[in-house]
């Protein structure tokens, strides 16, 4: 891409006219520019600045108060426990969606009848709203009517129906995160599958002459070569899981056992009307997302050439 | 392929099918039962006497719950359709300029668009609420659609930029030699050639818009603009709606995106891959 200093260059094939400013490209991009500046860049800058101000609906002149908003956040037990939960959401979600994505991609790389129908079914959870996926999985985890309880009972593995959600942090986060993994794994699979399909077959043929087993071929040839695909899959999983809202909100309500940082941002801002803390929390999640995404990139990504 | 790979494949196919379809089947199963049947222990794994009563209640019945489900279904369709149309038009114009023209500020704006994709959407939640309050657009279709458009434009522009850049320039140059203006070239040559990319962008935008929850939760204050996702979450939160009826509402909410995803999956796969792998 070159910097556009040659504005007004004559269109090839047309007679050269006198040099004048060519306004058309700016006209074409101006609606996009207005949206990006007005509803993305300016609000993002506002979040950064407002994090360091006292923002109070009842006391409009907002005052600079340094790190007070951040101090308040780290004194709030509900927010601290939501940070622990969110870390667990990220660990469970990124690990599960990546492992499942690799497994599904390896299956779908092969050619068999019905493969394209299977891909159509695979992407279904990606296309559904997170809120409704919450409803769908409440139906599975529920203590009175859930599928899991019913199956365990039918198999005589439990005497009485159990309460799974909301009893302890780890189980609650795990069960809620499975719902989000259900939603984000299709995209991980597609990204890893695309990387898999770039690997030339000759590499495997060379491997089989050496007598490498399937597993050896997988760890020795496949895995190193799909690292770019795995990286992109993991980054999208980091962004989704760090900002998780819909699934815990629907499955567990405001209960502390599953509350995420984004949920706390919503409660603090729109229920307690503490906008300063809301801005500071938004900034913390944003910075955490950028740092962890960059960390994954550094750790997992290796350039691949065939 | 050796024998072991063969087994891995069929176990994998079975696992993908069960993992994806069992949860959806279970909700469908629940939605076709009466509430008395739903509370049986252990549960009925197929509906003993399948009934569409729950769907009839929601779609044609009277009362607070059916009314809000119907109104929010209308809202979500209007909001998603409007957001899709506006996003596709704006991103097509911009992608054409980025792919085929050189102008001052091109690189700066292009990188600004890419940078916004790296940020989580909720970074801007509170300022956007403030802006919409200031403009008097809280609880209006316009406000919700503007926010959706701003959120989806970067990805849409990126997908269409990649698609248009991959088209051969020669056809457009031939058009310009014939004396067509650049807008005529865009409309009569580029748009038809880029049709698959435009369809991908439209479908992905529509599905993203359909899944939105936190933004409309903040930007809608009553049933006049609340999309179906917000209404369903609030019904669930109040614990007054029986499981059978909740499941029917869920099935209604996933019917349109599910049909789109299954029938048009090719466009989705292509769009997502050209939007993510670069």
Interface residues (C-beta under 8 A of the other chain):
Chain A: X1 X2 X3 X4 X5 X6 X7 X9 X11 X12 X13 X14 X22 X24 X25 X26 X28 X29 X31 X32 X33 X35 X36 X37 X38 X39 X40 X41 X42 X43 X44 X46 X47 X50 X100 X103 X104 X106 X107 X108 X110 X112 X114 X116 X118 X119 X120 X121 X122 X123 X124 X125 X126 X127 X128 X129 X130 X131 X132 X133 X134 X135 X136 X137 X138 X139 X140 X142 X144 X145 X147 X149 X150 X151 X153 X154 X161 X182 X187 X190 X191 X194 X195 X214 X228 X229 X232 X236 X239 X242 X243 X245 X246 X249 X250 X253 X262 X265 X266 X269 X270 X275 X278 X279 X282 X283 X285 X286 X289 X290 X293
Chain B: X1 X2 X4 X5 X8 X9 X12 X13 X15 X16 X17 X19 X20 X21 X22 X23 X24 X26 X27 X30 X38 X39 X41 X42 X43 X90 X91 X93 X94 X96 X97 X98 X101 X102 X103 X104 X105 X106 X107 X109 X110 X112 X113 X116 X118 X119 X120 X121 X122 X123 X124 X125 X126 X127 X128 X129 X130 X131 X146 X147 X149 X150 X153 X154 X157 X173 X176 X177 X182 X183 X207 X210 X211 X212 X213 X214 X217 X218 X229 X230 X232 X233 X236 X237 X243 X246 X247 X249 X250 X253 X254 X257 X258 X260 X261 X262 X263 X265 X266 X268 X269 X272 X273 X276 X277
